């Protein structure tokens, strides 16, 4: 597992094949291929996010596409479009945006993103 610490600020793309925890700030794109992305309560992400599982405790603005599950906990503050087969929003979470749980849309978005990454 990799952690982006609370004092770290990244502007650009972050790509990982293992679990990733964001305690700092990321602006750009985050791709966690087969792992879990966790944004802690202190984490601030302004990005396009792609991964298998995305767990949000902190702030996120952008879009999230997950092949398995997106979870927003009670401390999450999210302004984003969410696409996943399973979306869990805990009581107390702040969410503004849209949710797409259509499997075809999710597959198409991930395929488009992979094509951009290999180009």
mmCIF file of the C-alpha atoms, coordinates in Angstrom:
data_MODEL
# 
_entry.id   MODEL 
# 
loop_
_atom_site.group_PDB 
_atom_site.id 
_atom_site.type_symbol 
_atom_site.label_atom_id 
_atom_site.label_alt_id 
_atom_site.label_comp_id 
_atom_site.label_asym_id 
_atom_site.label_entity_id 
_atom_site.label_seq_id 
_atom_site.pdbx_PDB_ins_code 
_atom_site.Cartn_x 
_atom_site.Cartn_y 
_atom_site.Cartn_z 
_atom_site.occupancy 
_atom_site.B_iso_or_equiv 
_atom_site.pdbx_formal_charge 
_atom_site.auth_seq_id 
_atom_site.auth_comp_id 
_atom_site.auth_asym_id 
_atom_site.auth_atom_id 
_atom_site.pdbx_PDB_model_num 
ATOM 1   C CA . UNK A 1 1   ? 0.000   0.000  0.000   1.00 0.00 ? 1   UNK A CA 1 
ATOM 2   C CA . UNK A 1 2   ? 1.175   3.524  -0.838  1.00 0.00 ? 2   UNK A CA 1 
ATOM 3   C CA . UNK A 1 3   ? 0.266   6.660  1.104   1.00 0.00 ? 3   UNK A CA 1 
ATOM 4   C CA . UNK A 1 4   ? 0.359   10.235 -0.146  1.00 0.00 ? 4   UNK A CA 1 
ATOM 5   C CA . UNK A 1 5   ? 1.073   11.998 3.136   1.00 0.00 ? 5   UNK A CA 1 
ATOM 6   C CA . UNK A 1 6   ? -0.746  15.009 4.531   1.00 0.00 ? 6   UNK A CA 1 
ATOM 7   C CA . UNK A 1 7   ? 2.050   17.439 3.574   1.00 0.00 ? 7   UNK A CA 1 
ATOM 8   C CA . UNK A 1 8   ? 2.219   16.216 -0.053  1.00 0.00 ? 8   UNK A CA 1 
ATOM 9   C CA . UNK A 1 9   ? 0.646   18.176 -2.921  1.00 0.00 ? 9   UNK A CA 1 
ATOM 10  C CA . UNK A 1 10  ? 0.547   16.509 -6.347  1.00 0.00 ? 10  UNK A CA 1 
ATOM 11  C CA . UNK A 1 11  ? -0.524  18.219 -9.549  1.00 0.00 ? 11  UNK A CA 1 
ATOM 12  C CA . UNK A 1 12  ? -0.659  15.658 -12.339 1.00 0.00 ? 12  UNK A CA 1 
ATOM 13  C CA . UNK A 1 13  ? -1.446  11.992 -12.845 1.00 0.00 ? 13  UNK A CA 1 
ATOM 14  C CA . UNK A 1 14  ? -1.114  9.310  -10.178 1.00 0.00 ? 14  UNK A CA 1 
ATOM 15  C CA . UNK A 1 15  ? -1.208  5.697  -11.403 1.00 0.00 ? 15  UNK A CA 1 
ATOM 16  C CA . UNK A 1 16  ? -0.958  2.707  -9.064  1.00 0.00 ? 16  UNK A CA 1 
ATOM 17  C CA . UNK A 1 17  ? -1.289  -1.058 -9.254  1.00 0.00 ? 17  UNK A CA 1 
ATOM 18  C CA . UNK A 1 18  ? -1.669  -1.327 -5.465  1.00 0.00 ? 18  UNK A CA 1 
ATOM 19  C CA . UNK A 1 19  ? -3.890  0.169  -2.782  1.00 0.00 ? 19  UNK A CA 1 
ATOM 20  C CA . UNK A 1 20  ? -3.443  3.929  -2.461  1.00 0.00 ? 20  UNK A CA 1 
ATOM 21  C CA . UNK A 1 21  ? -4.304  6.226  0.448   1.00 0.00 ? 21  UNK A CA 1 
ATOM 22  C CA . UNK A 1 22  ? -4.485  9.992  -0.038  1.00 0.00 ? 22  UNK A CA 1 
ATOM 23  C CA . UNK A 1 23  ? -3.989  12.094 3.090   1.00 0.00 ? 23  UNK A CA 1 
ATOM 24  C CA . UNK A 1 24  ? -2.658  15.109 1.174   1.00 0.00 ? 24  UNK A CA 1 
ATOM 25  C CA . UNK A 1 25  ? -3.857  16.944 -1.936  1.00 0.00 ? 25  UNK A CA 1 
ATOM 26  C CA . UNK A 1 26  ? -4.044  15.674 -5.508  1.00 0.00 ? 26  UNK A CA 1 
ATOM 27  C CA . UNK A 1 27  ? -5.171  17.659 -8.543  1.00 0.00 ? 27  UNK A CA 1 
ATOM 28  C CA . UNK A 1 28  ? -5.260  15.850 -11.873 1.00 0.00 ? 28  UNK A CA 1 
ATOM 29  C CA . UNK A 1 29  ? -6.079  12.178 -12.437 1.00 0.00 ? 29  UNK A CA 1 
ATOM 30  C CA . UNK A 1 30  ? -5.842  9.131  -10.157 1.00 0.00 ? 30  UNK A CA 1 
ATOM 31  C CA . UNK A 1 31  ? -5.919  5.583  -11.534 1.00 0.00 ? 31  UNK A CA 1 
ATOM 32  C CA . UNK A 1 32  ? -5.752  2.627  -9.143  1.00 0.00 ? 32  UNK A CA 1 
ATOM 33  C CA . UNK A 1 33  ? -5.990  -0.366 -11.449 1.00 0.00 ? 33  UNK A CA 1 
ATOM 34  C CA . UNK A 1 34  ? -6.838  -3.309 -9.191  1.00 0.00 ? 34  UNK A CA 1 
ATOM 35  C CA . UNK A 1 35  ? -6.732  -1.883 -5.694  1.00 0.00 ? 35  UNK A CA 1 
ATOM 36  C CA . UNK A 1 36  ? -8.602  0.384  -3.349  1.00 0.00 ? 36  UNK A CA 1 
ATOM 37  C CA . UNK A 1 37  ? -8.254  4.154  -3.341  1.00 0.00 ? 37  UNK A CA 1 
ATOM 38  C CA . UNK A 1 38  ? -8.913  5.683  0.072   1.00 0.00 ? 38  UNK A CA 1 
ATOM 39  C CA . UNK A 1 39  ? -9.239  9.434  0.527   1.00 0.00 ? 39  UNK A CA 1 
ATOM 40  C CA . UNK A 1 40  ? -8.891  10.153 4.250   1.00 0.00 ? 40  UNK A CA 1 
ATOM 41  C CA . UNK A 1 41  ? -10.703 12.886 6.177   1.00 0.00 ? 41  UNK A CA 1 
ATOM 42  C CA . UNK A 1 42  ? -7.722  15.207 5.607   1.00 0.00 ? 42  UNK A CA 1 
ATOM 43  C CA . UNK A 1 43  ? -7.438  14.272 1.924   1.00 0.00 ? 43  UNK A CA 1 
ATOM 44  C CA . UNK A 1 44  ? -8.425  16.743 -0.779  1.00 0.00 ? 44  UNK A CA 1 
ATOM 45  C CA . UNK A 1 45  ? -8.787  15.462 -4.325  1.00 0.00 ? 45  UNK A CA 1 
ATOM 46  C CA . UNK A 1 46  ? -9.748  17.514 -7.386  1.00 0.00 ? 46  UNK A CA 1 
ATOM 47  C CA . UNK A 1 47  ? -9.464  14.847 -10.026 1.00 0.00 ? 47  UNK A CA 1 
ATOM 48  C CA . UNK A 1 48  ? -10.843 12.307 -12.390 1.00 0.00 ? 48  UNK A CA 1 
ATOM 49  C CA . UNK A 1 49  ? -10.677 9.086  -10.360 1.00 0.00 ? 49  UNK A CA 1 
ATOM 50  C CA . UNK A 1 50  ? -10.710 5.526  -11.720 1.00 0.00 ? 50  UNK A CA 1 
ATOM 51  C CA . UNK A 1 51  ? -10.304 2.313  -9.765  1.00 0.00 ? 51  UNK A CA 1 
ATOM 52  C CA . UNK A 1 52  ? -11.761 -0.956 -8.599  1.00 0.00 ? 52  UNK A CA 1 
ATOM 53  C CA . UNK A 1 53  ? -12.871 0.344  -5.210  1.00 0.00 ? 53  UNK A CA 1 
ATOM 54  C CA . UNK A 1 54  ? -12.994 3.979  -4.050  1.00 0.00 ? 54  UNK A CA 1 
ATOM 55  C CA . UNK A 1 55  ? -13.526 4.839  -0.368  1.00 0.00 ? 55  UNK A CA 1 
ATOM 56  C CA . UNK A 1 56  ? -14.014 8.539  0.423   1.00 0.00 ? 56  UNK A CA 1 
ATOM 57  C CA . UNK A 1 57  ? -13.763 10.023 3.917   1.00 0.00 ? 57  UNK A CA 1 
ATOM 58  C CA . UNK A 1 58  ? -12.553 13.477 2.790   1.00 0.00 ? 58  UNK A CA 1 
ATOM 59  C CA . UNK A 1 59  ? -13.119 16.043 0.020   1.00 0.00 ? 59  UNK A CA 1 
ATOM 60  C CA . UNK A 1 60  ? -13.444 15.113 -3.638  1.00 0.00 ? 60  UNK A CA 1 
ATOM 61  C CA . UNK A 1 61  ? -14.389 17.223 -6.641  1.00 0.00 ? 61  UNK A CA 1 
ATOM 62  C CA . UNK A 1 62  ? -14.419 15.687 -10.105 1.00 0.00 ? 62  UNK A CA 1 
ATOM 63  C CA . UNK A 1 63  ? -15.609 12.305 -11.299 1.00 0.00 ? 63  UNK A CA 1 
ATOM 64  C CA . UNK A 1 64  ? -15.305 8.765  -9.951  1.00 0.00 ? 64  UNK A CA 1 
ATOM 65  C CA . UNK A 1 65  ? -15.621 5.530  -11.908 1.00 0.00 ? 65  UNK A CA 1 
ATOM 66  C CA . UNK A 1 66  ? -15.183 2.232  -10.062 1.00 0.00 ? 66  UNK A CA 1 
ATOM 67  C CA . UNK A 1 67  ? -15.489 -1.297 -11.407 1.00 0.00 ? 67  UNK A CA 1 
ATOM 68  C CA . UNK A 1 68  ? -16.749 -2.572 -8.051  1.00 0.00 ? 68  UNK A CA 1 
ATOM 69  C CA . UNK A 1 69  ? -17.813 -0.048 -5.397  1.00 0.00 ? 69  UNK A CA 1 
ATOM 70  C CA . UNK A 1 70  ? -17.786 3.601  -4.343  1.00 0.00 ? 70  UNK A CA 1 
ATOM 71  C CA . UNK A 1 71  ? -18.269 4.343  -0.644  1.00 0.00 ? 71  UNK A CA 1 
ATOM 72  C CA . UNK A 1 72  ? -18.899 7.802  0.831   1.00 0.00 ? 72  UNK A CA 1 
ATOM 73  C CA . UNK A 1 73  ? -18.609 7.824  4.617   1.00 0.00 ? 73  UNK A CA 1 
ATOM 74  C CA . UNK A 1 74  ? -20.300 10.246 7.008   1.00 0.00 ? 74  UNK A CA 1 
ATOM 75  C CA . UNK A 1 75  ? -17.305 12.632 6.802   1.00 0.00 ? 75  UNK A CA 1 
ATOM 76  C CA . UNK A 1 76  ? -17.193 12.734 2.975   1.00 0.00 ? 76  UNK A CA 1 
ATOM 77  C CA . UNK A 1 77  ? -17.789 15.974 1.064   1.00 0.00 ? 77  UNK A CA 1 
ATOM 78  C CA . UNK A 1 78  ? -18.182 15.088 -2.616  1.00 0.00 ? 78  UNK A CA 1 
ATOM 79  C CA . UNK A 1 79  ? -19.061 17.173 -5.676  1.00 0.00 ? 79  UNK A CA 1 
ATOM 80  C CA . UNK A 1 80  ? -18.763 14.659 -8.481  1.00 0.00 ? 80  UNK A CA 1 
ATOM 81  C CA . UNK A 1 81  ? -20.363 12.302 -10.913 1.00 0.00 ? 81  UNK A CA 1 
ATOM 82  C CA . UNK A 1 82  ? -20.208 8.725  -9.620  1.00 0.00 ? 82  UNK A CA 1 
ATOM 83  C CA . UNK A 1 83  ? -20.255 5.587  -11.795 1.00 0.00 ? 83  UNK A CA 1 
ATOM 84  C CA . UNK A 1 84  ? -20.148 2.115  -10.227 1.00 0.00 ? 84  UNK A CA 1 
ATOM 85  C CA . UNK A 1 85  ? -22.192 -1.035 -9.868  1.00 0.00 ? 85  UNK A CA 1 
ATOM 86  C CA . UNK A 1 86  ? -22.473 -0.387 -6.119  1.00 0.00 ? 86  UNK A CA 1 
ATOM 87  C CA . UNK A 1 87  ? -22.609 3.066  -4.538  1.00 0.00 ? 87  UNK A CA 1 
ATOM 88  C CA . UNK A 1 88  ? -22.897 3.461  -0.769  1.00 0.00 ? 88  UNK A CA 1 
ATOM 89  C CA . UNK A 1 89  ? -23.591 6.877  0.761   1.00 0.00 ? 89  UNK A CA 1 
ATOM 90  C CA . UNK A 1 90  ? -23.520 6.951  4.547   1.00 0.00 ? 90  UNK A CA 1 
ATOM 91  C CA . UNK A 1 91  ? -25.855 9.102  6.594   1.00 0.00 ? 91  UNK A CA 1 
ATOM 92  C CA . UNK A 1 92  ? -24.166 12.475 7.067   1.00 0.00 ? 92  UNK A CA 1 
ATOM 93  C CA . UNK A 1 93  ? -22.136 12.424 3.855   1.00 0.00 ? 93  UNK A CA 1 
ATOM 94  C CA . UNK A 1 94  ? -22.400 15.577 1.749   1.00 0.00 ? 94  UNK A CA 1 
ATOM 95  C CA . UNK A 1 95  ? -22.923 14.737 -1.922  1.00 0.00 ? 95  UNK A CA 1 
ATOM 96  C CA . UNK A 1 96  ? -23.706 16.913 -4.919  1.00 0.00 ? 96  UNK A CA 1 
ATOM 97  C CA . UNK A 1 97  ? -23.711 15.342 -8.369  1.00 0.00 ? 97  UNK A CA 1 
ATOM 98  C CA . UNK A 1 98  ? -25.067 12.395 -10.260 1.00 0.00 ? 98  UNK A CA 1 
ATOM 99  C CA . UNK A 1 99  ? -24.912 8.628  -9.934  1.00 0.00 ? 99  UNK A CA 1 
ATOM 100 C CA . UNK A 1 100 ? -24.737 6.211  -12.871 1.00 0.00 ? 100 UNK A CA 1 
ATOM 101 C CA . UNK A 1 101 ? -25.052 2.526  -12.042 1.00 0.00 ? 101 UNK A CA 1 
ATOM 102 C CA . UNK A 1 102 ? -25.448 1.287  -15.635 1.00 0.00 ? 102 UNK A CA 1 
ATOM 103 C CA . UNK A 1 103 ? -22.832 -1.430 -16.228 1.00 0.00 ? 103 UNK A CA 1 
ATOM 104 C CA . UNK A 1 104 ? -22.449 -0.513 -19.921 1.00 0.00 ? 104 UNK A CA 1 
ATOM 105 C CA . UNK A 1 105 ? -21.615 3.103  -19.094 1.00 0.00 ? 105 UNK A CA 1 
ATOM 106 C CA . UNK A 1 106 ? -19.014 2.036  -16.530 1.00 0.00 ? 106 UNK A CA 1 
ATOM 107 C CA . UNK A 1 107 ? -17.344 -0.402 -18.921 1.00 0.00 ? 107 UNK A CA 1 
ATOM 108 C CA . UNK A 1 108 ? -17.296 2.189  -21.715 1.00 0.00 ? 108 UNK A CA 1 
ATOM 109 C CA . UNK A 1 109 ? -15.735 4.856  -19.475 1.00 0.00 ? 109 UNK A CA 1 
ATOM 110 C CA . UNK A 1 110 ? -13.028 2.502  -18.228 1.00 0.00 ? 110 UNK A CA 1 
ATOM 111 C CA . UNK A 1 111 ? -12.251 1.318  -21.770 1.00 0.00 ? 111 UNK A CA 1 
ATOM 112 C CA . UNK A 1 112 ? -11.979 4.931  -22.957 1.00 0.00 ? 112 UNK A CA 1 
ATOM 113 C CA . UNK A 1 113 ? -9.666  5.781  -20.061 1.00 0.00 ? 113 UNK A CA 1 
ATOM 114 C CA . UNK A 1 114 ? -7.424  2.736  -20.712 1.00 0.00 ? 114 UNK A CA 1 
ATOM 115 C CA . UNK A 1 115 ? -7.161  3.684  -24.385 1.00 0.00 ? 115 UNK A CA 1 
ATOM 116 C CA . UNK A 1 116 ? -5.942  7.169  -23.418 1.00 0.00 ? 116 UNK A CA 1 
ATOM 117 C CA . UNK A 1 117 ? -3.392  5.680  -20.969 1.00 0.00 ? 117 UNK A CA 1 
ATOM 118 C CA . UNK A 1 118 ? -1.876  3.349  -23.585 1.00 0.00 ? 118 UNK A CA 1 
ATOM 119 C CA . UNK A 1 119 ? -1.729  6.009  -26.325 1.00 0.00 ? 119 UNK A CA 1 
# 
